[in-house]
Amino acid sequence: VVFDKGTVKIFSNSELVANGARRGLFYELDLYRIVNVESESLLACGRITKSLQLWHRRFGHLNMNQLNQLIAKGFVDGLKPQSGDNSVVVCEPCVVGKQTRKPFSARK
């Protein structure tokens, strides 16, 4: 950790991991991500489930027709429907969110 004229630099194994500036009594830090190349390579090789239901949730419960349009127009890299994904996806939070309740009738 190196402090100099209202700034700070934080190193790990001679590599800068954060720096910042003093704001009042505290230092506001900008953090840097340390990437282990070997683990990143393994992560890239791992099998990732890319079902429509997963991506429906990742896109904030996007309408399935709109999600399919994104795929068809090539706006999403690496998202290809697998067999069985073209069926209707039942999303419980979406079903609950679309439920309505009728008002109580005013009876005497």
ABEGO torsion letter per residue (X at the ends): XBBBGGBBBBBBGGBBABBBBBBEABBBBBBBBBBBAAAAAAAAABBBBABAAAAAAAAGGBBAAAAAAAAAAGABBGBBBBBGAABBBBBAAAAAAABBBBBBBBBX
